[in-house]
Amino acid sequence: MLEESVDDGLHFGGDTLNSALYLARSVNHELLQVGYATALGIDGDSESLLKAWQTEGIDTELVIQINNKLPGRYRINTNAAGERSFVYDREFSAAKYYLQNEHQLFNEALTEKKCDYFYFSGISLAILNKDDRHHFLKLLTAYKNSGGKVIFDNNYREILWQGEHALPYYQQAMQLADIAFLTDEDEYALYGEKCVNDILKRIHGWQVPEVVIKQGESPCLVFQYMAQKIGEPYRVESIASIALSAKSIIDTCAAGDAFAAGYLAKRLTAHNTTESAEFAHQLASRVIQYSGAIIPQHKMADLKAN
């Protein structure tokens, strides 16, 4: 789930949507099918979004449309270095109400394990009210207990929590995760830290089978249990990012989302963690050379995981 956005030019984006779209572009759909779950309104913008996602090869069976609601909107301000800040408008956002409407297909998708992997983010949690958040985590627990694999991206935005304590929900998400993507700056904001070593200490306590720490232009760190046995020592890899000149970096929006998509495009099609991280860096470095969360498809036509 995510908060979608449409601006006056009908551009769209959002954390999990960006990842889903870049994943769909990067893989052979015969090997990996990408679906998406969220809520839209019953309006022209919502219809445009649905058609655009379907054109990208995304399965929208779990997308519902709610009367009197709209796609969430946000504005992104980008500075000279390509770094961005957000202004949100989600008062009438349909995605906030996804779990308050009839959506038996979504419940069945998780409780009956009708998908092999389920990816969500900290923003997926932030936009829900407390009751819906608890219900969602309960569904995820049932999904994991039935053998489903959970993928979590921390993607922390303090403003979305409106003073509510986010940490307990993040800790629950990490306990469910089979693969976790952690952006270092988001972890520092959550825990009040300034050192990657503090993140590393927590990783050993979480016992998540596979953790990827995204560090912007610095190398990413990949942690994986030796021999895939919980309790065994972690194997740690450091995979360098792709160096770009300052003038080549246009917009860092969606860099982390594209990285996650690139990593999963390889990892979920039987590649090792090194190959997956290298492809993730390739995709992320391509995305930040263009403006906007979603770059033109032909600009990444050469980037395929298979």
Buried (B, 14 or more C-beta within 10 A) or exposed (E): BBBBBBBEEEEBBBBBBBBBBBBBBBBEEEEBEBBBBBBBBEBEBBEBBBEBBEEBBBBBEBBBBBEEBBBBBBEBEBEEEBEBEEEBEBEBBBBBBBBBBEBEEBBEBBBEBBBEBBBBBBBBBBBBEEEBBBBBBEBBBBBBEEEBBBBBBBBBBEEBBEEEEBEEBBEBBBBBBBBBBBBBBBBBBBEEBEEBEEBBEBBEEBEBBBBBBBBBBEBBBBBBBEEEEEEEEBEEBEBEBEEBEEEEBBBBBBBBBBBBBBBBBBBBBEBEBEBBBBBBBBBBBBBBBBEBBBBEEEEBEEBEBE
